Amino acid sequence: MKREDVKGIVPNITEEQLQQIMDLHSSDIGSHKQSIDTLKAERDAARTQLADANKKLEGYDPEWKTKADQARQQAEQQVAEMKAGYAATSAASSLKFTSDSAKKAFLADLNAKKLPLQDDGTLLGFDDYVASYKKSDPGAFAKEQGYPAVKDGGDPAKAPTGSTRDQFAAWFNEQFK
C-alpha cells in the first residue's frame, strides 16, 4: 500500500492519520513475513526428515514405494467411488419412484453402470440412463400427476365426448386406480 493510494481513498486525511495507517500496515506485513519465514523453515525441515526417512525405508523394505503408491491409488479409488455414489443419490433424489425397493434397485444398477463423474459433481450420461431405465422398467417410476389429457386432441373441428364432469371422472379414476 502506498501513501498516494490512501490519499486517493481518503482525500482529507492528515499526515498524522496517514502515518498511523502506514505503521499499522507495516506491522501487518511484518507479521505476515515472519509467518512465511517460519512456515518455510518448517517445510524445509519436513523435507529433510522425509528424505532421511525414505533413505532408511529403502534399507528395510525395497518395495515400500510401490506399496505406498498402491495404498494411495486404492484410497483415491475409494474416494472417487464415494463421490460417484453421492452424485448418483443426489441425482436420483429428483426422481419419483413407486417404492423404496425400486429406488434401491435403480441406484444399484446406476452404481454398477459406473457413469463418469464430471467436475461439477454430476454424472455424465445420467439423463440418457434414466430414459433407458424408464423404458426397460416403467413400473419403477411413479406416474407423474398432471391435468387430464384432452380427449379431442386439441382439434377445434372435433367436439369432446361427454361432459366435463365425465372427462374429469375418467381422468380421476385413471390416476387413482
PyMOL commands that set and color helices and strands:
alter all, ss='L'
color gray80, all
select helices_A, chain A and resi 3-9+15-60+64-92+100-113+126-136+138-140+164-175
alter helices_A, ss='H'
color red, helices_A
deselect
rebuild
show_as cartoon
